[in-house]
Amino acid sequence: MILYSFPSSPFGCKVKAVILACGLTKNITIEEFHPWQPDSFFRELNPLGKIPALKISSDEVLFDSPVICEYVMEKAKKIQALMPDKFKSLKIQALVDGMADAAVSMRYEHFFRPKHLQCEDWYDRQYLALTCGLQYLDDRLDTDLNQELLFENLCVATFLSYVDLRFSDKSFRKNYKKLYGWYEEYMQKHLFLEAAKAKDHPVPTNITRLQK
Ligand SMILES: N[C@@H](CCC(=O)N[C@@H](CS)C(=O)NCC(=O)O)C(=O)O
């Protein structure tokens, strides 16, 4: 199987964490692909042009990250072990994916759009979704998260690695102390997750920037 992803993608990191937790690293090759590269082969794999995408056979590709995660867990027969309370897991995943959508949108606004076209109101709305989501998790830490190897914990931990990578200037570590305390302990306890953390990576030079 081939996973198309990029080292900084929060959705890709979540999938990588699940692959590691399921012990399927040997079955899946990771191909780094930046979704803003003008590359028609990728649209044939995922018409949405988004990563992650998982090629599972010569004629089948799965997207998006929740579908891929569930497929990987099912393949490894780990659904029950990683999601004993399935709807709790799926709800936390939805929250984290929503924050990731907002965070990635903020990143795109500032990185891919020239300054004179950027919309600060749009940026602020995404920022609100991100910070309200972080506050929600910080408030509900004791009921919603724990130190076990569970899908919801993997979703939150990998997403916080992305937040650390892209928003280290925002004092989130100070504002959501409980959540970041949980994160530090979690990463110490599950050292294999280091390999799934969001990492900075040079963006290819042929990416399409927004111009109009
Ligand atoms: N709902 C999708 C979101 C994936 C997503 O937004 N990926 C970003 C990279 S982190 C992407 O490929 N963006 C390209 C684009 O928006 O055109 C999932 O969970 O897989």
The ligand as an ORCA input file, in Angstrom:
! r2SCAN-3c Opt
* xyz 0 1
  N     -10.896     16.032      5.349
  C      -9.593     15.771      4.794
  C      -8.725     17.011      4.883
  C      -7.379     16.815      4.205
  C      -6.687     18.150      3.903
  O      -7.274     19.224      3.994
  N      -5.407     18.048      3.551
  C      -4.662     19.227      3.149
  C      -3.206     19.107      3.571
  S      -2.998     19.132      5.303
  C      -4.698     19.297      1.632
  O      -4.438     18.323      0.976
  N      -4.983     20.476      1.066
  C      -4.979     20.712     -0.341
  C      -6.123     21.568     -0.780
  O      -6.883     22.039      0.092
  O      -6.278     21.741     -1.972
  C      -8.963     14.589      5.541
  O      -9.339     14.367      6.698
  O      -8.141     13.871      4.956
*
